[in-house]
Amino acid sequence: MNTNEELETLVKLLEEENILLKKGITEPETADRLLQISEEKRKILSKLANLEVKDLKPFKETIEKFEELNKRNSLLLFNNMDMLEETVKALIPEEYVAIYSKDGKLAQNRSIFGKKV
């Protein structure tokens, strides 16, 4: 494994992720690409996890760039999630949102069609 190449690939993936998150997750293709990027990052990080700290010292600048991009992307992702949550709250009345738990399952045994139509 070439550590420098792996780190550079990781930085490029983070830069692409940053661009996609800035545009917003408006199309299925964007969401699919973000999932692919996430999987590619996971594979690279699992390889890098096998290295000793001393092996990574020569790549300090690249790792700092990685950390900075990762922080930015995390903030963008949380902002996108907040925006989606606010949109759902605006479109769906609170009484219906409250019946679902955070993982998307029914929290209560209620239905939108619980009242007679």
Residue pairs with C-beta under 8 A, 6 or more apart in sequence:
1 47
3 48
3 51
3 55
3 56
3 59
4 59
4 62
6 44
6 47
6 48
7 48
7 59
7 62
7 63
7 66
8 62
9 40
9 44
10 41
10 44
10 45
10 48
10 66
11 62
11 65
11 66
11 69
13 37
13 40
13 41
13 44
14 41
14 66
14 69
14 70
14 73
15 69
16 33
16 37
17 34
17 37
17 38
17 73
18 69
18 72
18 73
18 76
20 30
20 33
20 34
20 37
21 34
21 73
21 76
21 77
21 80
22 76
23 30
24 30
24 80
24 83
25 31
25 34
25 80
25 84
48 56
56 63
88 97
89 97
96 112
98 107
98 108
99 106
99 107
99 108
99 110
100 106
100 107
101 107
